Amino acid sequence: MLSKPSDYIEAGFTVELEDNLKELFNSTATIKSIQKGTTLLRQGEMPSSLYYIHKGIVRGYYIDDTGNDVTKCFACETEFACAEGLLRNGETSFSVESLEDSMCVVIPYDSIKQGMKKSSQMKVIFDNYIKKILVSTLNREKALLMKDALDRYIEFKKEYSSLEGRISQVYIASYIGVRASSLSRIKRTMRAE
């Protein structure tokens, strides 16, 4: 049974954490139940913690000058959310909200930074995570610049195959850069082929 923050991280990554990391996570991280619709981080706030998602989905989104939100990314089980503060200092450039009732391990950035100084295992975990973010960002950038809406939807289905039935079509449309009505047409076209 999972009871401590380190238990959740070990189960998600299928790894045995070094004792010093277990101690660090268990003394500084918390396990938190988050209701659907909860904003974990608001654009412009100073972030302080990383969320490891054990159960649920979160969405990162920007608010434009006219108050519209544009979906940046999704994260679900065994992934992290709110990592921007690890990559750069200052206010966050986007908001993060829970799209489902979720269970997360909330890890203060200071603990992660401290762990990276003490543990090569921690460095490997977060180096791999940063690489994953970079590859995903590069793929998304290429899709937005080089592909049409149909191909962007196909890319979404590949990257987030397990999430489509769990996420509102409005958010999927926003993520691929179209209106919800355009996404409906794309889906009809795909069914007709």
Secondary structure as UniProt FT lines:
FT   HELIX           5..13
FT   HELIX           19..28
FT   STRAND          30..34
FT   TURN            36..37
FT   STRAND          39..41
FT   TURN            43..44
FT   STRAND          49..55
FT   STRAND          57..63
FT   TURN            65..66
FT   STRAND          69..76
FT   TURN            77..78
FT   STRAND          79..81
FT   HELIX           84..87
FT   STRAND          95..98
FT   STRAND          102..108
FT   HELIX           109..118
FT   HELIX           120..146
FT   HELIX           149..159
FT   TURN            160..163
FT   HELIX           164..166
FT   HELIX           169..176
FT   HELIX           180..192
//
